[in-house]
């Protein structure tokens, strides 16, 4: 979808150049016999057919996007639960060691050092395990995000084959758009129809 924003920028530059050239041509040919009639018969700028979609609406209404959000919530909840579980286990062992120290529960320095080494290993293992779990979660979510982006891009490309718009932009790509140019409802409906159709075919 970023390509659409780049296309719109190039179109704006092209329009500005076309307007400038039209202005220059008008100045150079003033007073010449045939030039005014030629200039008046040509449009000053080309008509550009643009529409826009609202990304927030797609995120909240596209079924695949909603499924992605649910997966994300479950993944981060699982990560938080694992982090809390390991933190509790470490805290319990640390509390046991402290209690034994206060109550003279260690009969030798060797016994104390053994428990401290166990606590250190537990902390290191927890850090490594959680880091690996977080990397795996981020990788999974990145893949799902890419799949969703590809799905939207593919639909927009197919959708525009019949519409023939010069550009379809995200709402946040501009300061103002005429509300009549909003095609979000059509896009969401088409995305969900395609997604549901795929889901049905799997059953």
C-alpha positions as CSV (number, residue, x, y, z in Angstrom):
1,X,0.0,0.0,0.0
2,X,3.0,2.3,0.4
3,X,3.4,2.3,-3.4
4,X,0.0,4.0,-3.6
5,X,1.3,7.0,-1.6
6,X,4.4,7.2,-3.8
7,X,2.2,7.1,-6.9
8,X,0.1,10.0,-5.5
9,X,3.2,12.0,-4.9
10,X,4.5,11.4,-8.4
11,X,1.1,12.3,-9.8
12,X,1.1,15.6,-7.9
13,X,4.6,16.5,-9.2
14,X,3.5,15.6,-12.8
15,X,0.4,17.9,-12.4
16,X,2.6,20.8,-11.2
17,X,5.0,20.3,-14.1
18,X,2.1,20.1,-16.6
19,X,0.5,23.3,-15.2
20,X,3.9,25.1,-15.4
21,X,4.5,24.0,-19.0
22,X,1.0,25.1,-19.9
23,X,1.6,28.5,-18.4
24,X,5.0,28.9,-20.2
25,X,3.5,27.9,-23.6
26,X,0.7,30.4,-23.2
27,X,3.2,33.2,-22.6
28,X,5.4,32.3,-25.6
29,X,2.6,32.0,-28.1
30,X,0.7,35.1,-27.2
31,X,0.1,37.2,-30.4
32,X,0.8,34.4,-32.8
33,X,-2.1,33.5,-35.1
34,X,-2.7,29.8,-34.7
35,X,-1.3,29.3,-31.2
36,X,-4.2,30.6,-29.1
37,X,-6.7,28.2,-30.7
38,X,-4.3,25.2,-30.2
39,X,-3.7,26.1,-26.5
40,X,-7.4,26.6,-25.8
41,X,-8.3,23.2,-27.3
42,X,-6.0,21.3,-24.9
43,X,-6.9,20.8,-21.2
44,X,-4.6,22.5,-18.7
45,X,-4.3,19.5,-16.5
46,X,-5.3,15.8,-16.8
47,X,-8.2,14.5,-14.7
48,X,-7.1,12.1,-12.0
49,X,-9.5,9.6,-10.5
50,X,-8.5,9.1,-6.9
51,X,-10.3,7.2,-4.0
52,X,-9.3,6.6,-0.4
53,X,-9.7,4.0,2.3
54,X,-9.6,4.3,6.1
55,X,-7.0,2.0,7.6
56,X,-8.5,2.1,11.1
57,X,-11.9,1.0,9.7
58,X,-10.2,-1.9,7.9
59,X,-8.4,-2.9,11.0
60,X,-11.6,-3.0,13.1
61,X,-13.9,-4.5,10.5
62,X,-11.8,-6.8,8.3
63,X,-12.3,-10.3,9.7
64,X,-8.7,-11.3,8.9
65,X,-7.4,-8.2,10.8
66,X,-9.7,-9.0,13.7
67,X,-8.4,-12.6,13.8
68,X,-4.8,-11.2,13.7
69,X,-5.6,-9.0,16.7
70,X,-6.9,-11.9,18.7
71,X,-3.8,-14.0,17.9
72,X,-1.6,-11.1,19.0
73,X,-3.5,-10.7,22.3
74,X,-3.2,-14.4,23.0
75,X,0.5,-14.5,22.1
76,X,1.4,-11.6,24.3
77,X,-0.8,-12.9,27.1
78,X,1.1,-16.2,26.9
79,X,4.4,-14.4,27.0
80,X,3.3,-12.3,30.0
81,X,2.1,-15.4,31.8
82,X,5.5,-17.2,31.2
83,X,7.3,-14.1,32.4
84,X,5.3,-13.9,35.6
85,X,5.6,-17.6,36.3
86,X,9.4,-17.5,36.0
87,X,9.6,-14.3,38.1
88,X,7.5,-16.0,40.8
89,X,9.7,-19.1,40.9
90,X,12.8,-16.9,41.2
91,X,11.3,-14.8,43.9
92,X,10.2,-17.9,45.9
93,X,13.7,-19.3,45.8
94,X,15.3,-16.0,46.7
95,X,12.9,-15.7,49.7
96,X,13.7,-19.2,50.8
97,X,17.4,-18.4,50.7
98,X,16.9,-15.2,52.6
99,X,14.8,-16.9,55.3
100,X,17.4,-19.6,55.8
101,X,20.1,-17.0,56.1
102,X,18.1,-15.1,58.8
103,X,17.3,-18.3,60.7
104,X,20.8,-19.7,60.5
105,X,19.4,-22.5,58.3
106,X,22.7,-23.0,56.4
107,X,25.0,-25.4,58.1
108,X,27.9,-24.6,55.8
109,X,29.0,-22.0,53.3
110,X,29.0,-24.7,50.6
111,X,25.3,-25.2,51.1
112,X,24.6,-21.5,50.8
113,X,26.8,-21.1,47.7
114,X,24.9,-24.1,46.1
115,X,21.6,-22.4,46.6
116,X,22.9,-19.1,45.3
117,X,24.3,-20.8,42.2
118,X,20.9,-22.5,41.7
119,X,19.3,-19.0,41.9
120,X,21.7,-17.6,39.4
121,X,21.1,-20.4,37.0
122,X,17.4,-20.0,37.3
123,X,17.6,-16.3,36.5
124,X,19.9,-16.9,33.5
125,X,17.6,-19.7,32.2
126,X,14.6,-17.5,32.6
127,X,16.2,-14.7,30.6
128,X,17.2,-17.0,27.8
129,X,13.9,-18.8,27.7
130,X,11.8,-15.6,27.7
131,X,14.1,-14.0,25.0
132,X,13.7,-17.0,22.7
133,X,9.9,-17.0,23.4
134,X,9.7,-13.3,22.6
135,X,11.7,-13.7,19.3
136,X,9.4,-16.6,18.3
137,X,6.3,-14.5,19.1
138,X,7.5,-11.5,17.2
139,X,8.4,-13.7,14.2
140,X,5.0,-15.3,14.1
141,X,3.2,-11.9,14.4
142,X,5.4,-10.4,11.7
143,X,4.5,-13.3,9.3
144,X,0.8,-12.8,10.1
145,X,1.1,-9.0,9.5
146,X,2.8,-9.6,6.2
147,X,0.1,-12.1,5.2
148,X,-2.6,-9.6,6.0
149,X,-0.9,-6.8,4.1
150,X,-0.5,-9.1,1.1
151,X,-4.1,-10.0,1.3
152,X,-5.2,-6.3,1.3
153,X,-2.8,-5.5,-1.5
154,X,-3.9,-8.4,-3.7
155,X,-7.6,-7.5,-3.2
156,X,-7.0,-3.8,-4.0
157,X,-5.2,-4.8,-7.2
158,X,-8.1,-7.1,-8.3
159,X,-10.7,-4.6,-7.2
160,X,-9.2,-1.8,-9.2
161,X,-9.1,-3.8,-12.4
162,X,-12.8,-3.1,-12.8
163,X,-12.8,0.4,-11.3
164,X,-9.8,1.8,-13.1
165,X,-8.9,4.4,-10.4
166,X,-5.6,6.2,-10.9
167,X,-4.8,5.9,-7.2
168,X,-6.3,4.5,-4.0
169,X,-4.8,6.1,-0.9
170,X,-4.9,5.6,2.8
171,X,-6.9,8.3,4.6
172,X,-3.9,9.4,6.7
173,X,-1.9,10.0,3.5
174,X,-3.7,13.4,3.1
175,X,-5.0,16.3,5.1
176,X,-8.4,16.4,3.5
177,X,-10.4,14.1,1.2
178,X,-13.9,14.7,-0.1
179,X,-16.1,12.1,1.8
180,X,-17.6,11.1,-1.6
181,X,-14.2,9.6,-2.5
182,X,-14.4,7.1,0.4
183,X,-14.5,3.5,-0.7
184,X,-13.7,1.9,2.6
185,X,-17.1,0.2,2.9
186,X,-16.7,-1.4,-0.5
187,X,-13.2,-2.6,0.2
188,X,-14.1,-4.0,3.7
189,X,-17.1,-5.8,2.2
190,X,-15.0,-7.2,-0.6
191,X,-12.2,-8.3,1.7
192,X,-14.5,-10.1,4.1
193,X,-16.3,-11.8,1.2
194,X,-13.0,-13.1,-0.1
195,X,-11.7,-14.1,3.3
196,X,-15.0,-15.8,4.3
197,X,-15.0,-17.6,1.0
198,X,-11.5,-19.0,1.6
199,X,-12.5,-20.0,5.1
200,X,-15.6,-21.8,3.9
201,X,-13.6,-23.7,1.2
202,X,-11.3,-25.1,3.9
203,X,-14.2,-26.8,5.7
